[in-house]
Amino acid sequence: MGTILKGKKRIKYRIRKKMKGTADVPRLAVFKSNKYIYCQLVDDVSGITLASANSRAVKAENKTGMASEVGKLIAEKAKSKNIEKVVFDRGGTIYHGRVKALADAAREGGLQF
C-alpha cells in the first residue's frame, strides 16, 4: 500500500522528478519558513551542496527585502565558484512574494534560469 502525499509535499515531488542539478548547472533550491528564507546550490549527481545562503544574518526592513538580499548573496557565491546557469527549484511554494523576490535578485546578480 503506497503513501498518499498531500499538498506542498506532492507538488515538491512532482517538481523534483523533472529536474536534476549537475556540477555545471546546479539546482537552486529554496526553502521558506515563517521567519526566514534559505537557498542552496545543489549538485544532485554527487549529492553535495556547492553554496548556500540564508536570511538569518541579513538585515532588512521586511521579509521580502531579506529574500532579495539572500538572492544577491547566493548570486555572489555562485559567481565566485564560476557558476552562471542554475535550475530554479521553488520547493513546492508558489512563485510569488519572497520566492519571486529571491529569484529576481539572483537574476540581477548574474544567475541565469
C-alpha positions in Angstrom: 0.0 0.0 0.0 1.5 3.3 -1.1 1.5 6.5 0.9 -0.7 9.4 0.0 1.2 12.6 -0.4 -0.8 15.8 0.2 -0.4 19.5 -0.5 3.1 21.0 -0.7 4.9 17.7 -0.5 3.1 16.3 -3.5 3.9 19.4 -5.5 7.5 19.3 -4.3 8.0 15.7 -5.5 6.3 16.4 -8.9 8.7 19.3 -9.5 11.8 17.4 -8.2 11.3 14.4 -10.5 11.6 16.7 -13.6 14.8 18.5 -12.6 18.3 17.5 -11.7 21.2 19.7 -10.7 24.7 18.9 -12.0 28.1 20.4 -11.2 27.9 22.7 -14.3 24.2 23.6 -13.8 23.2 23.1 -10.2 19.8 23.2 -8.7 18.9 26.4 -6.8 16.7 25.0 -4.0 14.6 27.5 -2.0 13.1 26.8 1.4 10.8 29.3 3.1 9.8 29.3 6.7 7.6 31.8 8.5 10.6 33.8 9.7 13.5 33.1 7.3 14.3 32.1 3.8 17.1 29.7 2.8 18.6 28.7 -0.5 21.4 26.4 -1.7 23.1 25.3 -4.9 22.9 21.5 -5.1 24.7 19.1 -7.3 22.3 16.1 -7.4 24.7 13.9 -9.2 27.3 14.0 -6.5 24.8 14.8 -3.7 26.7 17.8 -2.4 25.8 21.4 -1.7 28.0 23.8 -3.6 26.9 27.0 -1.9 24.2 28.2 0.5 22.7 31.4 1.8 20.0 32.3 4.3 18.3 35.4 5.8 19.3 34.7 9.4 22.2 37.2 9.3 20.7 39.6 6.8 19.2 42.9 8.0 16.3 44.3 6.0 13.1 46.2 6.7 10.8 43.3 5.8 10.8 39.6 4.8 10.7 40.4 1.1 13.7 42.7 1.5 15.5 39.9 3.3 14.7 37.5 0.4 16.2 40.0 -2.1 19.4 40.2 -0.1 19.7 36.4 0.1 19.2 36.3 -3.7 22.1 38.7 -4.2 24.2 36.8 -1.7 23.7 33.4 -3.5 24.5 35.0 -6.8 27.8 36.4 -5.5 28.7 32.9 -4.1 27.8 31.3 -7.4 29.9 33.8 -9.3 32.9 33.1 -7.1 32.6 29.4 -8.0 32.2 30.1 -11.7 28.5 29.1 -11.8 26.3 31.2 -14.2 23.4 28.9 -15.0 21.1 27.2 -12.5 17.9 25.3 -12.4 15.4 27.0 -10.1 13.6 24.8 -7.6 10.9 26.6 -5.7 10.4 23.7 -3.3 6.6 23.4 -3.7 5.9 27.0 -2.8 4.1 29.4 -5.0 6.3 31.6 -7.2 5.1 34.8 -5.5 6.3 37.2 -2.9 9.5 36.2 -1.1 10.3 33.4 -3.6 9.9 35.7 -6.5 12.0 38.4 -4.8 14.8 36.0 -4.2 14.7 34.8 -7.8 14.6 38.3 -9.3 17.6 39.4 -7.1 19.6 36.3 -8.1 18.9 37.1 -11.8 20.1 40.7 -11.2 23.2 39.2 -9.6 24.0 37.4 -12.8 22.5 33.9 -12.5 20.6 32.6 -15.5 17.5 30.5 -15.1 
